[in-house]
Amino acid sequence: HINPTVVPYEDFDVVADIKAIRKACKGLGTDEQAIIDILANRSAAQRLEIKHAYFEKYDDEIANYIETYVYVHDRDLEADIEADTSGDVRRLLTLLLQGNRDESYEVDEALAEQDAVSLFEAGEDCFGTDESTFSFILATRNYLQLQATFKAYEAISGTEILDAIDKETSGTLKDCYTTLVRCAKNPQLYFARKLNAAMKGAGTDEDTLIRIIVCRSEFDLETIKDMYLEKYDVSLKDAISSECGGDFKRLLLAILH
């Protein structure tokens, strides 16, 4: 079973939430825990609604303060990508950032066969590689669907998908495809490894912690926590407690539940 840590709040009342947040910000000192308790128990869509409603109603310095706490999917990453990448890699990353991936756990065997044929015809079976086909399928299908596609691909081509990518692509695009395939094969283990790497060595990669913990909180974060404990023999909560501090730590721990 794949389990989330955050589910949509059943009694969601955006007006009540923005009033509570404003009250927490307006007293003597700011009651960060009150803000965290609200935001960590709302879905990403609900947090975004809170953010927009607050800006619309109050539009003051506290609206900017909320930005610190509302980590949602609309972080402005496209600008960085525009500056640092080009061509096929930019198209792939833009696909990934638009939230196009199917997050269900349904598997369509006929589609898996069809996608496997498309990948084969776009790669091994043609002169040159049609990267757009690879990018679209790897960036949009759900992980279980991709696992079925990789199995069908191997049956059709006799080649494991990672070997095909190694042979047919190169450079940054090859690295992107390899990462996507590894993630699809065992996403919870992949994210557990990424979280561990973000806290290793000198300094902590806060952006990676935010991105994974928030984005996976509504899908499989509870399962990622189990995988982390199994692999590293320490709970994800304890790891974050020792590596992070302040309100940032409190917010992440609240989302982890």
C-alpha positions in Angstrom: 0.0 0.0 0.0 1.2 3.5 -0.9 0.2 6.0 1.8 0.3 9.9 2.1 0.8 12.0 5.2 -1.4 14.9 4.1 -4.9 14.6 2.8 -7.4 17.4 1.9 -8.8 18.9 5.1 -12.5 17.9 5.2 -13.9 21.0 7.0 -11.9 23.4 4.9 -12.9 27.0 5.3 -10.6 29.4 3.5 -12.0 32.5 5.2 -11.6 31.0 8.7 -8.1 30.0 7.8 -6.9 33.4 6.6 -8.5 35.0 9.6 -6.7 32.6 11.9 -3.4 33.2 10.1 -3.9 37.0 10.3 -4.6 36.8 14.0 -1.5 34.6 14.5 0.6 37.3 12.7 -0.9 40.4 14.3 -0.4 39.8 18.1 2.7 40.6 20.2 5.1 38.4 18.2 4.0 35.9 15.6 2.5 32.6 16.6 4.3 30.5 14.0 3.0 27.2 15.5 -0.6 28.3 14.8 0.3 29.0 11.1 2.2 25.7 10.8 -0.7 23.8 12.3 -3.1 25.1 9.7 -0.8 24.8 6.6 0.6 21.4 7.4 -2.9 20.0 7.6 -4.1 21.4 4.3 -3.6 19.9 0.8 -1.4 21.7 -1.7 -4.5 23.0 -3.5 -6.0 24.2 -0.3 -2.7 26.0 0.7 -2.7 27.7 -2.7 -6.3 28.8 -2.1 -5.4 30.2 1.3 -2.4 32.1 -0.3 -4.5 33.7 -3.0 -7.4 34.5 -0.7 -5.0 36.2 1.8 -3.3 38.3 -0.9 -6.7 39.3 -2.3 -8.2 40.3 1.1 -5.3 41.9 2.9 -2.4 42.6 0.5 -0.1 43.8 3.2 3.3 42.9 4.6 1.9 39.8 6.3 0.9 38.5 2.8 4.6 38.3 2.1 5.2 36.6 5.4 2.9 33.8 4.4 5.1 33.1 1.4 7.7 31.7 3.9 5.2 29.0 4.9 3.1 28.2 1.8 5.3 25.8 0.0 3.2 24.8 -3.0 3.7 23.6 -6.6 3.9 27.1 -8.1 7.5 27.8 -7.0 9.0 29.8 -9.8 11.5 27.2 -11.2 10.9 27.9 -14.9 13.0 31.0 -14.8 16.0 29.1 -13.5 15.5 26.4 -16.1 15.2 28.9 -18.9 18.6 30.3 -17.8 20.4 27.0 -17.3 19.2 24.6 -19.9 18.2 24.4 -23.5 16.5 22.3 -26.1 15.3 18.8 -25.2 16.3 19.1 -21.5 14.3 22.4 -21.1 11.3 20.8 -22.7 11.5 17.7 -20.5 11.9 19.8 -17.3 9.0 22.1 -18.3 6.9 19.0 -18.8 7.8 17.9 -15.3 7.1 21.3 -13.7 3.6 21.7 -15.2 2.3 19.0 -13.0 1.3 16.7 -15.9 2.2 13.4 -14.3 -0.7 11.0 -13.7 -0.6 10.4 -9.9 -3.1 7.5 -9.9 -2.2 3.9 -9.3 -4.2 2.5 -12.3 -2.4 0.4 -14.9 -3.6 0.2 -18.5 -1.9 -2.8 -20.0 -2.9 -1.9 -23.6 -1.4 1.6 -23.1 1.7 0.1 -21.7 2.1 -2.0 -24.8 1.4 1.0 -27.0 3.9 3.2 -25.2 6.5 0.4 -25.3 6.2 0.2 -29.1 6.4 4.0 -29.3 9.6 4.1 -27.2 11.1 1.3 -29.3 10.2 3.0 -32.6 11.5 6.4 -31.2 14.8 4.9 -30.1 16.4 1.6 -31.1 14.3 1.1 -34.2 15.1 4.4 -35.9 18.0 6.4 -37.1 18.6 8.9 -34.3 16.3 9.2 -31.3 12.9 11.0 -31.1 13.4 12.6 -27.7 10.0 14.1 -27.5 8.4 10.7 -27.3 10.7 9.6 -24.5 10.1 12.9 -22.6 6.3 12.8 -22.9 5.9 9.2 -21.7 8.5 9.3 -18.9 7.2 12.7 -17.6 3.4 12.0 -17.7 2.6 8.4 -17.0 2.1 7.2 -13.4 4.9 5.1 -11.9 3.1 1.8 -11.9 2.1 2.4 -15.5 5.8 3.1 -16.4 6.8 -0.2 -14.7 4.4 -2.1 -16.9 5.7 -0.2 -19.9 9.4 -1.0 -19.1 8.4 -4.7 -18.8 6.6 -4.6 -22.2 9.6 -2.7 -23.7 12.0 -5.5 -22.7 9.7 -8.1 -24.2 9.5 -6.2 -27.5 13.1 -5.2 -27.8 15.1 -7.7 -25.8 16.8 -4.7 -24.2 16.4 -3.4 -20.6 15.1 0.2 -20.8 18.1 1.7 -18.9 20.5 0.0 -21.4 18.5 1.4 -24.3 18.7 4.9 -22.8 22.5 4.5 -22.2 22.9 3.5 -25.9 20.6 5.9 -27.5 21.1 9.2 -25.6 23.9 11.3 -24.1 24.7 14.2 -21.8 22.2 15.9 -19.5 19.2 14.4 -21.3 20.6 10.9 -20.7 21.0 11.8 -17.0 17.4 13.1 -16.9 15.9 9.9 -18.5 18.0 7.6 -16.3 16.8 9.5 -13.2 13.2 9.3 -14.3 13.4 5.6 -15.0 15.1 4.8 -11.6 12.4 6.9 -9.9 9.6 5.1 -11.7 11.0 1.6 -10.9 11.0 2.3 -7.1 9.8 5.8 -6.4 9.7 5.6 -2.6 13.3 4.3 -2.4 14.4 6.9 -4.9 12.9 9.7 -2.7 14.3 8.3 0.5 17.8 8.3 -1.1 17.3 11.9 -2.3 16.3 13.0 1.1 19.3 11.3 2.7 21.6 12.9 0.2 20.1 16.4 0.9 21.1 16.1 4.5 24.6 14.5 4.1 27.8 16.4 4.5 28.3 20.1 5.2 25.1 22.1 4.9 21.6 21.0 4.0 19.9 21.2 0.7 16.6 22.8 1.9 15.1 23.1 -1.6 15.3 19.3 -2.1 13.8 18.7 1.3 10.9 21.1 0.7 10.2 19.8 -2.8 10.1 16.1 -1.9 8.4 16.4 1.5 5.7 18.8 0.2 5.1 17.3 -3.2 5.0 13.7 -2.0 3.0 14.4 1.2 -0.3 13.8 -0.6 0.8 10.7 -2.4 3.3 8.4 -0.7 5.2 10.3 2.0 4.2 7.8 4.7 5.6 5.0 2.6 8.8 7.0 1.9 9.2 7.4 5.7 9.0 3.6 6.1 11.5 3.1 3.3 13.9 5.7 4.9 13.8 3.9 8.2 14.4 0.5 6.6 17.3 1.7 4.5 19.1 4.1 7.0 18.0 2.6 10.3 16.9 6.1 11.6 13.5 7.7 11.2 13.2 10.5 8.7 11.8 12.7 11.5 14.9 12.1 13.6 17.2 12.8 10.7 15.4 16.1 10.0 15.3 17.0 13.7 19.1 16.7 13.9 19.9 18.4 10.5 17.4 21.3 10.4 16.4 24.0 12.8 13.8 26.6 13.7 10.4 27.1 12.0 11.7 25.3 8.9 12.2 22.1 10.9 8.8 22.6 12.7 7.0 22.9 9.4 8.7 19.9 7.8 8.0 17.8 10.9 4.3 18.9 10.9 3.9 17.8 7.2 5.6 14.4 8.0 3.1 13.9 10.9 
